[in-house]
Amino acid sequence: MAEKEDRYEDNVAGEFYVDDQCIDCDLCRETAPNNFTRNDDGGHSFVYKQPENDEERELCVEAMEGCPVEAIGDDGE
């Protein structure tokens, strides 16, 4: 389960975030490319844009539910 206190600083403020459990598997970036991107230096994903509509939110939830290490949280801010 993602921990708010372990979230990467790259994440924009808001509901969704990625924490330091991320293994850079690319699932979230493939599922919700409008919201997740990669930190090439750190080798992890992060939320660069919070969802702005229902479709983007559904894709973020899908990415969170599919994350193999549960590194995506939805109680950020």
Protein Blocks (a to p, Z undefined) as FASTA:
>chain_A
ZZfklpcfklccdjbdcdfkbgolommmmmmmmlgccdfknopacdfbdcfbfklmmmmm
mmmmmpmnlpacckeZZ
